[in-house]
């Protein structure tokens, strides 16, 4: 198989740097326990705004549409993921991004 080189010579390096940064952020969030607080906050925000109910209703509707045909968890997740991502309220996204930024850039 022939490997095509990227027309941008540093693209591979940039992707590797991006992965290293993401890994370092994940490590910092996990080791500080912040990831658990973020999950808890996200869960609370999504419940409070009614998003979880919207997704539960979408799941029920997807199962109903299948009728007597079996549906796997993977199929249900594949169907609901675009809906779930598209329906997260903007204010929840902004709140989470601001929180992540504050945690990643604080000096400890």
Secondary structure as GFF3:
##gff-version 3
##sequence-region A 1 108
A	DSSP	alpha_helix	11	32	.	.	.	ID=ss1
A	DSSP	alpha_helix	34	48	.	.	.	ID=ss2
A	DSSP	alpha_helix	51	66	.	.	.	ID=ss3
A	DSSP	alpha_helix	73	87	.	.	.	ID=ss4
A	DSSP	alpha_helix	90	104	.	.	.	ID=ss5
###
